[in-house]
Amino acid sequence: MKSSTAGVPIAGSAVEQVEQVVGYVSLGYPFGLLASVLFGRHHKAILSSPKPKLFVMGTRDGFTSVSQLKKKLKSAAGRTETHLIEGVKPCSF
């Protein structure tokens, strides 16, 4: 399953609900403070999924810092990978 923008956390909630989904790829997952208020329940859903996950993010993302991303992913279940794109802002990749 792949999505971007606000759809990223919402799609993450569907990962365990749809049997055919075998993995999850996000482009710029919003894990920042405001996003936690808006999408906190969605964060829990994707982080607890045992299915493999790939988080792609620019290092200049305005919604989530690299340190916020790494901190959140420490608690993630299953195989989790990140791919950081140096110097890239949201919606520019």
C-alpha positions as CSV (number, residue, x, y, z in Angstrom):
1,M,0.0,0.0,0.0
2,K,1.4,3.4,-0.9
3,S,0.1,6.9,-0.1
4,S,1.3,10.4,0.6
5,T,0.3,13.6,2.5
6,A,-2.5,13.1,5.1
7,G,-3.4,9.9,3.4
8,V,-0.2,8.3,4.7
9,P,-1.3,7.8,8.3
10,I,-4.9,6.9,7.2
11,A,-3.6,4.3,4.8
12,G,-1.4,2.9,7.6
13,S,-4.5,2.2,9.6
14,A,-5.8,0.0,6.8
15,V,-2.7,-2.2,6.7
16,E,-3.9,-4.7,9.3
17,Q,-7.5,-4.5,8.1
18,V,-6.8,-5.6,4.6
19,E,-5.5,-9.2,4.3
20,Q,-4.1,-8.6,0.8
21,V,-1.8,-5.9,2.0
22,V,1.6,-7.4,2.5
23,G,3.7,-4.3,3.3
24,Y,3.5,-0.5,3.6
25,V,5.5,2.3,1.9
26,S,5.1,5.9,3.1
27,L,6.4,9.1,1.5
28,G,6.8,11.7,4.1
29,Y,4.9,10.2,7.0
30,P,3.8,13.1,9.4
31,F,5.1,12.1,12.9
32,G,5.5,15.7,14.2
33,L,3.7,17.2,17.1
34,L,0.7,18.6,15.2
35,A,0.4,15.4,13.2
36,S,0.4,13.4,16.5
37,V,-2.6,15.4,17.7
38,L,-4.4,14.9,14.4
39,F,-3.3,11.3,13.5
40,G,-2.2,9.8,16.8
41,R,-4.5,6.8,16.5
42,H,-3.2,6.1,13.0
43,H,0.4,6.2,14.3
44,K,-0.4,3.4,16.7
45,A,-1.9,1.3,14.0
46,I,1.0,1.3,11.6
47,L,3.7,1.1,14.4
48,S,2.1,-2.0,15.8
49,S,1.7,-3.8,12.5
50,P,4.1,-6.7,12.1
51,K,4.0,-6.2,8.3
52,P,7.2,-4.8,6.7
53,K,7.3,-1.0,6.4
54,L,9.4,1.5,4.4
55,F,9.4,5.2,5.4
56,V,10.8,7.5,2.8
57,M,11.4,11.1,3.9
58,G,13.3,14.2,2.9
59,T,15.8,15.5,5.5
60,R,14.2,18.9,5.3
61,D,10.6,17.7,5.9
62,G,8.6,20.5,7.5
63,F,6.2,18.1,9.3
64,T,8.6,15.6,10.8
65,S,12.3,15.9,11.7
66,V,14.7,13.0,11.1
67,S,15.0,12.6,14.9
68,Q,11.2,12.5,15.3
69,L,11.0,9.8,12.6
70,K,13.8,7.7,14.2
71,K,12.3,8.0,17.7
72,K,8.8,6.9,16.5
73,L,10.2,3.9,14.6
74,K,12.1,2.6,17.6
75,S,8.8,1.3,18.9
76,A,7.7,-0.2,15.6
77,A,6.9,-3.9,15.3
78,G,8.1,-6.0,12.4
79,R,10.7,-5.1,9.8
80,T,11.0,-1.4,9.4
81,E,13.3,0.5,7.1
82,T,13.9,4.2,6.3
83,H,15.2,5.9,3.3
84,L,16.2,9.6,3.8
85,I,16.7,11.9,0.9
86,E,19.2,14.5,1.8
87,G,18.0,18.2,1.5
88,V,14.6,17.3,0.2
89,K,11.4,19.1,1.4
90,P,7.9,17.6,1.4
91,C,6.2,17.2,-2.0
92,S,9.4,17.8,-3.9
93,F,10.3,14.2,-4.5
